[in-house]
Amino acid sequence: MNQSLNKDQIKILLLEGVHQNAVDYFKNQGYSNIESLSSALPEAELIERIKDVHFLGIRSRTQLNAKVLAAAEKLVAAGCFCIGTNQVDLEAARARAIPIFNAPFANTRSVAELTMASAIHLMRGTFAKSMAAHRGEWLKSAANSYEVRGKKLGIVGYGSIGSQLSVIASALGMHVYFYDTENKLAHGNAQGVSSLDELLKISDVLTLHVPETPSTKDMINAETLAKMKPGSHLINYARGTVVDIEALAEALKSGHIGGAALDVFPVEPKGKDEAFVSPIRGIENVIITPHVGGSTQEAQANIGVEVAEKLVKYSDNGSTASAVNFPEVALPGHEQAHRIMNIHQNKPGMMSEINKIFSDGGANVMGQFLQTSGDIGYVVIDIDADHNPATFKTQLKELEGTIKTRILH
């Protein structure tokens, strides 16, 4: 059937070592024009390379900002092969009719496991003892070393990671408490509390699992740190902006906070050749990891398939289900029809004009799928296979208010 492009002409660029599973999935679905790079690209190079790319795959380091998107003249969609999409200007992408897909749950188990492991190491003080042993010191002592069994774990943000963590911690005998801005069903022996202050006061280990929003910026600061139990521990495997890192460094140096484990930071190196600079470097009993909370082989393999599948579905049949910045439409297959998608300004009379094009052309509309989101409207129309879809595509492109039109099949 007639398509905007044959699959072998559709160019896919994958950056930052996206898992081989993604490459294999694309190839199994008939896509062969794939370039996969192990690292991110400097902005200037990305702007040059993205000009003829139809589908882009990135992880957390690549910044897909408005300047880069302005150069992406042929970009149909992009996939974030990770949980977050903070590295993408979602509004700029939507304005250019570029849906963004991600894998919001694929690596949650990896983060939950590392959080639990870090809680144990902090309570035992094993990291500080390990570093001492590397220096030739032998600190064989039970001082400041505790079991997690019977201790209180406080979870800020009881979503997919926090709830999984609560089950693991409960199995190890911890008393689990959580605070969330929404009512959540508790798992295991977990109990919800009514305020963050209450959680701060009772927790032996406090762990953060919240998104990056204006309300969570510096959620943990000098004031909230002062409310935590003396000698308690803090884990941040959420977002770097959630913790005031200078205030945490002071609380650690004073001994009010007994230890911390951090995987995310307000400012992170852009690559392995750039030095990591932070006020918490060199402080005893602080576990520092380089943003690897979700970086396990299992998680990356699952993410590779999940995001690649979403991009292929959008390319093949127009499905935008789970797109983070776009009207969501889940579409059935329809092999006995031509399928045309139209992304347009969401304004009065737009759908009437679109439908008039098909009506005047005598097309038998076999299915129509429509959704709007803010200033964007997205419609997919199936017409009888006897008609030439290219004629309708031309008229739709010329329609005032159309942003992008494609023939899917």
Contacts in CASP RR format, 6 or more apart in sequence:
PFRMAT RR
TARGET T0000
AUTHOR 0000-0000-0000
METHOD contacts of the structure
MODEL  1
MNQSLNKDQIKILLLEGVHQNAVDYFKNQGYSNIESLSSALPEAELIERI
KDVHFLGIRSRTQLNAKVLAAAEKLVAAGCFCIGTNQVDLEAARARAIPI
FNAPFANTRSVAELTMASAIHLMRGTFAKSMAAHRGEWLKSAANSYEVRG
KKLGIVGYGSIGSQLSVIASALGMHVYFYDTENKLAHGNAQGVSSLDELL
KISDVLTLHVPETPSTKDMINAETLAKMKPGSHLINYARGTVVDIEALAE
ALKSGHIGGAALDVFPVEPKGKDEAFVSPIRGIENVIITPHVGGSTQEAQ
ANIGVEVAEKLVKYSDNGSTASAVNFPEVALPGHEQAHRIMNIHQNKPGM
MSEINKIFSDGGANVMGQFLQTSGDIGYVVIDIDADHNPATFKTQLKELE
GTIKTRILH
1 338 0 8 1.000
1 385 0 8 1.000
1 409 0 8 1.000
2 338 0 8 1.000
2 388 0 8 1.000
2 389 0 8 1.000
2 390 0 8 1.000
2 407 0 8 1.000
2 409 0 8 1.000
3 407 0 8 1.000
3 408 0 8 1.000
3 409 0 8 1.000
4 393 0 8 1.000
4 406 0 8 1.000
4 407 0 8 1.000
4 408 0 8 1.000
5 54 0 8 1.000
7 29 0 8 1.000
7 30 0 8 1.000
7 31 0 8 1.000
7 32 0 8 1.000
8 30 0 8 1.000
8 31 0 8 1.000
8 32 0 8 1.000
8 33 0 8 1.000
9 33 0 8 1.000
10 31 0 8 1.000
10 33 0 8 1.000
10 54 0 8 1.000
10 55 0 8 1.000
10 315 0 8 1.000
11 33 0 8 1.000
11 35 0 8 1.000
11 52 0 8 1.000
11 53 0 8 1.000
11 54 0 8 1.000
11 55 0 8 1.000
11 74 0 8 1.000
12 26 0 8 1.000
12 31 0 8 1.000
12 33 0 8 1.000
12 34 0 8 1.000
12 35 0 8 1.000
12 53 0 8 1.000
12 54 0 8 1.000
12 55 0 8 1.000
12 56 0 8 1.000
12 57 0 8 1.000
13 35 0 8 1.000
13 37 0 8 1.000
13 49 0 8 1.000
13 50 0 8 1.000
13 53 0 8 1.000
13 55 0 8 1.000
13 56 0 8 1.000
13 57 0 8 1.000
14 22 0 8 1.000
14 23 0 8 1.000
14 34 0 8 1.000
14 35 0 8 1.000
14 36 0 8 1.000
14 37 0 8 1.000
14 56 0 8 1.000
14 57 0 8 1.000
14 81 0 8 1.000
15 37 0 8 1.000
15 39 0 8 1.000
15 40 0 8 1.000
15 41 0 8 1.000
15 56 0 8 1.000
15 57 0 8 1.000
15 58 0 8 1.000
15 59 0 8 1.000
15 62 0 8 1.000
16 37 0 8 1.000
16 38 0 8 1.000
16 39 0 8 1.000
16 40 0 8 1.000
16 58 0 8 1.000
16 59 0 8 1.000
16 60 0 8 1.000
16 61 0 8 1.000
16 62 0 8 1.000
16 81 0 8 1.000
17 36 0 8 1.000
17 37 0 8 1.000
17 38 0 8 1.000
17 39 0 8 1.000
17 59 0 8 1.000
18 36 0 8 1.000
18 57 0 8 1.000
18 58 0 8 1.000
18 59 0 8 1.000
18 81 0 8 1.000
18 304 0 8 1.000
19 81 0 8 1.000
19 300 0 8 1.000
19 301 0 8 1.000
19 303 0 8 1.000
19 304 0 8 1.000
21 300 0 8 1.000
21 301 0 8 1.000
21 304 0 8 1.000
21 305 0 8 1.000
21 308 0 8 1.000
22 57 0 8 1.000
22 81 0 8 1.000
22 304 0 8 1.000
22 305 0 8 1.000
22 307 0 8 1.000
22 308 0 8 1.000
23 34 0 8 1.000
23 36 0 8 1.000
25 304 0 8 1.000
25 305 0 8 1.000
25 308 0 8 1.000
25 309 0 8 1.000
25 312 0 8 1.000
26 34 0 8 1.000
26 308 0 8 1.000
26 312 0 8 1.000
27 34 0 8 1.000
29 312 0 8 1.000
29 316 0 8 1.000
31 312 0 8 1.000
39 271 0 8 1.000
40 46 0 8 1.000
40 58 0 8 1.000
40 59 0 8 1.000
40 61 0 8 1.000
40 62 0 8 1.000
40 270 0 8 1.000
40 271 0 8 1.000
41 49 0 8 1.000
41 62 0 8 1.000
43 63 0 8 1.000
43 67 0 8 1.000
43 68 0 8 1.000
46 62 0 8 1.000
46 68 0 8 1.000
47 67 0 8 1.000
47 68 0 8 1.000
47 71 0 8 1.000
48 71 0 8 1.000
50 56 0 8 1.000
50 68 0 8 1.000
50 71 0 8 1.000
50 72 0 8 1.000
50 75 0 8 1.000
51 71 0 8 1.000
51 72 0 8 1.000
51 73 0 8 1.000
51 74 0 8 1.000
52 73 0 8 1.000
52 74 0 8 1.000
53 72 0 8 1.000
53 74 0 8 1.000
53 75 0 8 1.000
54 74 0 8 1.000
54 75 0 8 1.000
54 76 0 8 1.000
55 75 0 8 1.000
55 76 0 8 1.000
55 77 0 8 1.000
55 78 0 8 1.000
55 79 0 8 1.000
55 311 0 8 1.000
55 315 0 8 1.000
56 64 0 8 1.000
56 72 0 8 1.000
56 75 0 8 1.000
56 77 0 8 1.000
56 78 0 8 1.000
56 79 0 8 1.000
57 78 0 8 1.000
57 79 0 8 1.000
57 80 0 8 1.000
57 81 0 8 1.000
57 307 0 8 1.000
57 311 0 8 1.000
58 64 0 8 1.000
58 78 0 8 1.000
58 79 0 8 1.000
58 80 0 8 1.000
58 81 0 8 1.000
58 87 0 8 1.000
58 88 0 8 1.000
59 80 0 8 1.000
59 81 0 8 1.000
59 82 0 8 1.000
60 80 0 8 1.000
60 82 0 8 1.000
60 84 0 8 1.000
60 86 0 8 1.000
60 87 0 8 1.000
60 291 0 8 1.000
61 87 0 8 1.000
61 270 0 8 1.000
61 271 0 8 1.000
62 87 0 8 1.000
63 87 0 8 1.000
64 78 0 8 1.000
64 87 0 8 1.000
64 88 0 8 1.000
64 89 0 8 1.000
64 93 0 8 1.000
65 89 0 8 1.000
65 92 0 8 1.000
66 89 0 8 1.000
66 92 0 8 1.000
69 75 0 8 1.000
69 89 0 8 1.000
69 92 0 8 1.000
69 93 0 8 1.000
69 96 0 8 1.000
69 98 0 8 1.000
70 92 0 8 1.000
70 96 0 8 1.000
72 96 0 8 1.000
72 98 0 8 1.000
75 96 0 8 1.000
75 98 0 8 1.000
76 98 0 8 1.000
76 314 0 8 1.000
76 315 0 8 1.000
76 406 0 8 1.000
77 98 0 8 1.000
77 99 0 8 1.000
77 100 0 8 1.000
77 101 0 8 1.000
77 311 0 8 1.000
77 314 0 8 1.000
77 315 0 8 1.000
78 88 0 8 1.000
78 93 0 8 1.000
78 98 0 8 1.000
78 99 0 8 1.000
78 100 0 8 1.000
78 101 0 8 1.000
79 100 0 8 1.000
79 101 0 8 1.000
79 102 0 8 1.000
79 307 0 8 1.000
79 310 0 8 1.000
79 311 0 8 1.000
80 87 0 8 1.000
80 88 0 8 1.000
80 100 0 8 1.000
80 101 0 8 1.000
80 102 0 8 1.000
80 103 0 8 1.000
80 307 0 8 1.000
81 102 0 8 1.000
81 103 0 8 1.000
81 300 0 8 1.000
81 303 0 8 1.000
81 304 0 8 1.000
81 307 0 8 1.000
82 102 0 8 1.000
82 103 0 8 1.000
82 107 0 8 1.000
82 303 0 8 1.000
83 102 0 8 1.000
83 103 0 8 1.000
83 104 0 8 1.000
83 105 0 8 1.000
83 106 0 8 1.000
83 107 0 8 1.000
83 108 0 8 1.000
83 294 0 8 1.000
84 102 0 8 1.000
84 104 0 8 1.000
85 100 0 8 1.000
85 102 0 8 1.000
85 324 0 8 1.000
85 325 0 8 1.000
86 212 0 8 1.000
86 239 0 8 1.000
88 100 0 8 1.000
88 325 0 8 1.000
90 100 0 8 1.000
90 324 0 8 1.000
90 325 0 8 1.000
91 325 0 8 1.000
93 99 0 8 1.000
93 100 0 8 1.000
93 325 0 8 1.000
94 325 0 8 1.000
94 326 0 8 1.000
94 373 0 8 1.000
94 376 0 8 1.000
96 403 0 8 1.000
97 343 0 8 1.000
97 376 0 8 1.000
97 403 0 8 1.000
97 404 0 8 1.000
99 314 0 8 1.000
99 320 0 8 1.000
99 323 0 8 1.000
99 325 0 8 1.000
99 326 0 8 1.000
100 323 0 8 1.000
100 324 0 8 1.000
100 325 0 8 1.000
100 326 0 8 1.000
101 307 0 8 1.000
101 310 0 8 1.000
101 311 0 8 1.000
101 314 0 8 1.000
101 322 0 8 1.000
101 323 0 8 1.000
101 324 0 8 1.000
102 307 0 8 1.000
102 324 0 8 1.000
103 302 0 8 1.000
103 303 0 8 1.000
103 304 0 8 1.000
103 306 0 8 1.000
103 307 0 8 1.000
104 160 0 8 1.000
104 322 0 8 1.000
105 160 0 8 1.000
106 299 0 8 1.000
106 302 0 8 1.000
106 303 0 8 1.000
106 304 0 8 1.000
106 306 0 8 1.000
107 293 0 8 1.000
107 294 0 8 1.000
107 295 0 8 1.000
107 296 0 8 1.000
107 299 0 8 1.000
107 300 0 8 1.000
107 302 0 8 1.000
107 303 0 8 1.000
108 160 0 8 1.000
108 161 0 8 1.000
108 164 0 8 1.000
109 164 0 8 1.000
109 298 0 8 1.000
109 299 0 8 1.000
110 293 0 8 1.000
110 294 0 8 1.000
110 295 0 8 1.000
110 296 0 8 1.000
110 298 0 8 1.000
110 299 0 8 1.000
111 161 0 8 1.000
111 209 0 8 1.000
111 237 0 8 1.000
111 293 0 8 1.000
111 294 0 8 1.000
112 161 0 8 1.000
112 162 0 8 1.000
112 164 0 8 1.000
112 165 0 8 1.000
112 168 0 8 1.000
113 168 0 8 1.000
114 237 0 8 1.000
114 263 0 8 1.000
114 289 0 8 1.000
114 292 0 8 1.000
114 293 0 8 1.000
114 294 0 8 1.000
115 161 0 8 1.000
115 165 0 8 1.000
115 207 0 8 1.000
115 209 0 8 1.000
115 235 0 8 1.000
115 237 0 8 1.000
115 261 0 8 1.000
116 165 0 8 1.000
116 168 0 8 1.000
116 169 0 8 1.000
116 172 0 8 1.000
118 235 0 8 1.000
118 237 0 8 1.000
118 261 0 8 1.000
118 287 0 8 1.000
119 148 0 8 1.000
119 153 0 8 1.000
119 169 0 8 1.000
119 205 0 8 1.000
119 207 0 8 1.000
119 233 0 8 1.000
119 235 0 8 1.000
119 261 0 8 1.000
120 126 0 8 1.000
120 148 0 8 1.000
121 127 0 8 1.000
121 261 0 8 1.000
121 287 0 8 1.000
122 205 0 8 1.000
122 233 0 8 1.000
122 235 0 8 1.000
122 258 0 8 1.000
122 259 0 8 1.000
122 260 0 8 1.000
122 261 0 8 1.000
122 285 0 8 1.000
122 287 0 8 1.000
123 145 0 8 1.000
123 146 0 8 1.000
123 147 0 8 1.000
123 148 0 8 1.000
123 151 0 8 1.000
123 204 0 8 1.000
123 205 0 8 1.000
123 233 0 8 1.000
124 145 0 8 1.000
124 146 0 8 1.000
125 144 0 8 1.000
125 145 0 8 1.000
125 285 0 8 1.000
127 285 0 8 1.000
127 286 0 8 1.000
127 287 0 8 1.000
128 139 0 8 1.000
128 284 0 8 1.000
128 285 0 8 1.000
129 139 0 8 1.000
131 284 0 8 1.000
132 138 0 8 1.000
132 139 0 8 1.000
133 139 0 8 1.000
148 169 0 8 1.000
148 172 0 8 1.000
148 173 0 8 1.000
148 174 0 8 1.000
148 205 0 8 1.000
149 172 0 8 1.000
149 173 0 8 1.000
149 174 0 8 1.000
150 173 0 8 1.000
150 174 0 8 1.000
150 175 0 8 1.000
151 174 0 8 1.000
151 175 0 8 1.000
151 204 0 8 1.000
151 205 0 8 1.000
152 174 0 8 1.000
152 175 0 8 1.000
152 176 0 8 1.000
152 177 0 8 1.000
152 202 0 8 1.000
152 203 0 8 1.000
152 204 0 8 1.000
152 205 0 8 1.000
153 165 0 8 1.000
153 166 0 8 1.000
153 169 0 8 1.000
153 174 0 8 1.000
153 175 0 8 1.000
153 176 0 8 1.000
153 177 0 8 1.000
153 203 0 8 1.000
153 204 0 8 1.000
153 205 0 8 1.000
153 207 0 8 1.000
154 176 0 8 1.000
154 177 0 8 1.000
154 178 0 8 1.000
154 179 0 8 1.000
154 199 0 8 1.000
154 202 0 8 1.000
154 203 0 8 1.000
154 205 0 8 1.000
154 206 0 8 1.000
154 207 0 8 1.000
155 162 0 8 1.000
155 165 0 8 1.000
155 166 0 8 1.000
155 176 0 8 1.000
155 177 0 8 1.000
155 178 0 8 1.000
155 179 0 8 1.000
155 190 0 8 1.000
155 207 0 8 1.000
155 209 0 8 1.000
156 178 0 8 1.000
156 179 0 8 1.000
156 180 0 8 1.000
156 196 0 8 1.000
156 199 0 8 1.000
156 206 0 8 1.000
156 207 0 8 1.000
156 208 0 8 1.000
156 209 0 8 1.000
156 210 0 8 1.000
156 219 0 8 1.000
157 178 0 8 1.000
157 179 0 8 1.000
157 180 0 8 1.000
157 208 0 8 1.000
157 209 0 8 1.000
157 210 0 8 1.000
158 166 0 8 1.000
158 178 0 8 1.000
158 179 0 8 1.000
158 180 0 8 1.000
158 184 0 8 1.000
158 186 0 8 1.000
158 190 0 8 1.000
158 192 0 8 1.000
158 209 0 8 1.000
159 180 0 8 1.000
159 184 0 8 1.000
159 209 0 8 1.000
161 209 0 8 1.000
161 237 0 8 1.000
162 178 0 8 1.000
162 207 0 8 1.000
162 209 0 8 1.000
163 184 0 8 1.000
163 187 0 8 1.000
163 190 0 8 1.000
165 207 0 8 1.000
165 209 0 8 1.000
166 176 0 8 1.000
166 178 0 8 1.000
166 186 0 8 1.000
166 187 0 8 1.000
166 188 0 8 1.000
166 190 0 8 1.000
167 187 0 8 1.000
167 188 0 8 1.000
169 176 0 8 1.000
170 176 0 8 1.000
170 187 0 8 1.000
170 188 0 8 1.000
170 189 0 8 1.000
170 190 0 8 1.000
175 189 0 8 1.000
176 188 0 8 1.000
176 189 0 8 1.000
176 190 0 8 1.000
176 191 0 8 1.000
177 190 0 8 1.000
177 191 0 8 1.000
177 192 0 8 1.000
177 193 0 8 1.000
177 199 0 8 1.000
177 202 0 8 1.000
177 203 0 8 1.000
178 184 0 8 1.000
178 186 0 8 1.000
178 190 0 8 1.000
178 191 0 8 1.000
178 192 0 8 1.000
178 193 0 8 1.000
178 199 0 8 1.000
179 192 0 8 1.000
179 193 0 8 1.000
179 194 0 8 1.000
179 195 0 8 1.000
179 196 0 8 1.000
179 198 0 8 1.000
179 199 0 8 1.000
180 192 0 8 1.000
184 192 0 8 1.000
186 192 0 8 1.000
193 199 0 8 1.000
193 202 0 8 1.000
196 219 0 8 1.000
196 224 0 8 1.000
197 227 0 8 1.000
199 206 0 8 1.000
200 206 0 8 1.000
200 224 0 8 1.000
200 227 0 8 1.000
200 228 0 8 1.000
200 229 0 8 1.000
201 227 0 8 1.000
201 228 0 8 1.000
201 229 0 8 1.000
202 229 0 8 1.000
203 228 0 8 1.000
203 229 0 8 1.000
203 232 0 8 1.000
204 229 0 8 1.000
204 232 0 8 1.000
204 233 0 8 1.000
205 232 0 8 1.000
205 233 0 8 1.000
205 234 0 8 1.000
205 235 0 8 1.000
206 228 0 8 1.000
206 232 0 8 1.000
206 233 0 8 1.000
206 234 0 8 1.000
206 235 0 8 1.000
207 234 0 8 1.000
207 235 0 8 1.000
207 236 0 8 1.000
207 237 0 8 1.000
208 219 0 8 1.000
208 220 0 8 1.000
208 234 0 8 1.000
208 235 0 8 1.000
208 236 0 8 1.000
208 237 0 8 1.000
208 238 0 8 1.000
208 242 0 8 1.000
208 243 0 8 1.000
209 237 0 8 1.000
209 238 0 8 1.000
210 216 0 8 1.000
210 219 0 8 1.000
210 238 0 8 1.000
210 239 0 8 1.000
210 242 0 8 1.000
211 238 0 8 1.000
211 239 0 8 1.000
212 238 0 8 1.000
212 239 0 8 1.000
212 240 0 8 1.000
212 241 0 8 1.000
212 242 0 8 1.000
216 238 0 8 1.000
216 239 0 8 1.000
216 241 0 8 1.000
216 242 0 8 1.000
217 241 0 8 1.000
217 242 0 8 1.000
218 241 0 8 1.000
218 242 0 8 1.000
218 243 0 8 1.000
218 244 0 8 1.000
219 242 0 8 1.000
219 243 0 8 1.000
220 234 0 8 1.000
220 236 0 8 1.000
220 242 0 8 1.000
220 243 0 8 1.000
220 244 0 8 1.000
220 247 0 8 1.000
220 248 0 8 1.000
221 243 0 8 1.000
221 244 0 8 1.000
221 247 0 8 1.000
222 244 0 8 1.000
222 247 0 8 1.000
222 250 0 8 1.000
222 251 0 8 1.000
225 234 0 8 1.000
225 247 0 8 1.000
225 248 0 8 1.000
225 251 0 8 1.000
225 256 0 8 1.000
225 257 0 8 1.000
226 251 0 8 1.000
226 256 0 8 1.000
228 234 0 8 1.000
228 256 0 8 1.000
228 257 0 8 1.000
230 255 0 8 1.000
230 256 0 8 1.000
231 255 0 8 1.000
231 256 0 8 1.000
231 257 0 8 1.000
231 258 0 8 1.000
231 259 0 8 1.000
232 257 0 8 1.000
232 258 0 8 1.000
233 257 0 8 1.000
233 258 0 8 1.000
233 259 0 8 1.000
233 260 0 8 1.000
233 261 0 8 1.000
234 243 0 8 1.000
234 248 0 8 1.000
234 257 0 8 1.000
234 259 0 8 1.000
234 260 0 8 1.000
234 261 0 8 1.000
235 260 0 8 1.000
235 261 0 8 1.000
235 262 0 8 1.000
236 242 0 8 1.000
236 243 0 8 1.000
236 260 0 8 1.000
236 261 0 8 1.000
236 262 0 8 1.000
236 263 0 8 1.000
236 264 0 8 1.000
237 261 0 8 1.000
237 262 0 8 1.000
237 263 0 8 1.000
237 264 0 8 1.000
237 293 0 8 1.000
238 264 0 8 1.000
239 264 0 8 1.000
240 264 0 8 1.000
240 265 0 8 1.000
240 266 0 8 1.000
241 266 0 8 1.000
242 264 0 8 1.000
243 262 0 8 1.000
243 266 0 8 1.000
245 265 0 8 1.000
245 266 0 8 1.000
245 278 0 8 1.000
245 279 0 8 1.000
245 280 0 8 1.000
246 279 0 8 1.000
248 257 0 8 1.000
248 260 0 8 1.000
248 280 0 8 1.000
249 279 0 8 1.000
249 280 0 8 1.000
249 283 0 8 1.000
251 257 0 8 1.000
252 258 0 8 1.000
252 259 0 8 1.000
252 260 0 8 1.000
252 280 0 8 1.000
252 283 0 8 1.000
252 285 0 8 1.000
252 286 0 8 1.000
253 283 0 8 1.000
258 285 0 8 1.000
259 285 0 8 1.000
259 286 0 8 1.000
260 280 0 8 1.000
260 285 0 8 1.000
260 286 0 8 1.000
260 287 0 8 1.000
261 286 0 8 1.000
261 287 0 8 1.000
261 289 0 8 1.000
262 280 0 8 1.000
262 286 0 8 1.000
262 287 0 8 1.000
262 288 0 8 1.000
262 289 0 8 1.000
263 289 0 8 1.000
263 290 0 8 1.000
263 291 0 8 1.000
263 292 0 8 1.000
263 293 0 8 1.000
264 291 0 8 1.000
265 276 0 8 1.000
265 278 0 8 1.000
265 291 0 8 1.000
267 277 0 8 1.000
267 278 0 8 1.000
268 276 0 8 1.000
268 290 0 8 1.000
268 291 0 8 1.000
269 275 0 8 1.000
269 276 0 8 1.000
269 290 0 8 1.000
276 288 0 8 1.000
276 290 0 8 1.000
278 288 0 8 1.000
280 286 0 8 1.000
280 288 0 8 1.000
281 288 0 8 1.000
310 319 0 8 1.000
310 321 0 8 1.000
310 322 0 8 1.000
310 323 0 8 1.000
313 319 0 8 1.000
313 321 0 8 1.000
314 320 0 8 1.000
314 323 0 8 1.000
315 408 0 8 1.000
316 408 0 8 1.000
316 409 0 8 1.000
317 331 0 8 1.000
317 333 0 8 1.000
317 334 0 8 1.000
317 339 0 8 1.000
317 408 0 8 1.000
317 409 0 8 1.000
318 329 0 8 1.000
318 331 0 8 1.000
318 339 0 8 1.000
318 341 0 8 1.000
318 380 0 8 1.000
318 408 0 8 1.000
319 329 0 8 1.000
319 330 0 8 1.000
319 331 0 8 1.000
320 326 0 8 1.000
320 327 0 8 1.000
320 328 0 8 1.000
320 329 0 8 1.000
320 371 0 8 1.000
320 378 0 8 1.000
321 328 0 8 1.000
321 329 0 8 1.000
321 330 0 8 1.000
322 328 0 8 1.000
326 373 0 8 1.000
326 376 0 8 1.000
326 378 0 8 1.000
327 371 0 8 1.000
327 372 0 8 1.000
327 373 0 8 1.000
327 376 0 8 1.000
327 377 0 8 1.000
327 378 0 8 1.000
328 371 0 8 1.000
328 373 0 8 1.000
329 369 0 8 1.000
329 370 0 8 1.000
329 371 0 8 1.000
329 378 0 8 1.000
329 380 0 8 1.000
331 369 0 8 1.000
331 380 0 8 1.000
334 366 0 8 1.000
334 367 0 8 1.000
334 382 0 8 1.000
335 409 0 8 1.000
336 385 0 8 1.000
337 366 0 8 1.000
337 367 0 8 1.000
337 382 0 8 1.000
337 383 0 8 1.000
337 384 0 8 1.000
337 385 0 8 1.000
338 382 0 8 1.000
338 383 0 8 1.000
338 384 0 8 1.000
338 385 0 8 1.000
338 387 0 8 1.000
338 389 0 8 1.000
338 407 0 8 1.000
338 409 0 8 1.000
339 380 0 8 1.000
339 381 0 8 1.000
339 382 0 8 1.000
339 407 0 8 1.000
339 408 0 8 1.000
339 409 0 8 1.000
340 380 0 8 1.000
340 381 0 8 1.000
340 383 0 8 1.000
340 389 0 8 1.000
340 392 0 8 1.000
340 393 0 8 1.000
340 396 0 8 1.000
340 405 0 8 1.000
340 406 0 8 1.000
340 407 0 8 1.000
340 408 0 8 1.000
341 378 0 8 1.000
341 379 0 8 1.000
341 380 0 8 1.000
341 381 0 8 1.000
341 405 0 8 1.000
341 406 0 8 1.000
341 408 0 8 1.000
342 354 0 8 1.000
342 378 0 8 1.000
342 379 0 8 1.000
342 380 0 8 1.000
342 381 0 8 1.000
342 396 0 8 1.000
342 402 0 8 1.000
342 404 0 8 1.000
342 405 0 8 1.000
343 376 0 8 1.000
343 377 0 8 1.000
343 378 0 8 1.000
343 402 0 8 1.000
343 403 0 8 1.000
343 404 0 8 1.000
343 405 0 8 1.000
344 350 0 8 1.000
344 354 0 8 1.000
344 376 0 8 1.000
344 377 0 8 1.000
344 378 0 8 1.000
344 379 0 8 1.000
344 399 0 8 1.000
344 401 0 8 1.000
344 402 0 8 1.000
344 403 0 8 1.000
345 375 0 8 1.000
345 376 0 8 1.000
345 377 0 8 1.000
345 401 0 8 1.000
345 403 0 8 1.000
346 372 0 8 1.000
346 373 0 8 1.000
346 374 0 8 1.000
346 375 0 8 1.000
346 376 0 8 1.000
346 377 0 8 1.000
347 401 0 8 1.000
350 377 0 8 1.000
350 401 0 8 1.000
351 370 0 8 1.000
351 379 0 8 1.000
353 399 0 8 1.000
354 379 0 8 1.000
354 381 0 8 1.000
354 396 0 8 1.000
354 399 0 8 1.000
355 365 0 8 1.000
357 392 0 8 1.000
357 395 0 8 1.000
357 396 0 8 1.000
357 399 0 8 1.000
358 365 0 8 1.000
358 381 0 8 1.000
358 383 0 8 1.000
358 392 0 8 1.000
361 387 0 8 1.000
361 391 0 8 1.000
361 392 0 8 1.000
362 387 0 8 1.000
363 383 0 8 1.000
363 384 0 8 1.000
363 387 0 8 1.000
363 392 0 8 1.000
364 383 0 8 1.000
364 384 0 8 1.000
364 387 0 8 1.000
365 381 0 8 1.000
365 382 0 8 1.000
365 383 0 8 1.000
366 382 0 8 1.000
366 383 0 8 1.000
366 384 0 8 1.000
367 381 0 8 1.000
367 382 0 8 1.000
368 379 0 8 1.000
368 380 0 8 1.000
368 381 0 8 1.000
368 382 0 8 1.000
369 379 0 8 1.000
369 380 0 8 1.000
369 381 0 8 1.000
370 377 0 8 1.000
370 378 0 8 1.000
370 379 0 8 1.000
370 380 0 8 1.000
371 377 0 8 1.000
371 378 0 8 1.000
372 378 0 8 1.000
376 403 0 8 1.000
380 408 0 8 1.000
383 389 0 8 1.000
383 392 0 8 1.000
389 407 0 8 1.000
390 407 0 8 1.000
393 405 0 8 1.000
393 406 0 8 1.000
393 407 0 8 1.000
396 402 0 8 1.000
396 405 0 8 1.000
397 405 0 8 1.000
END
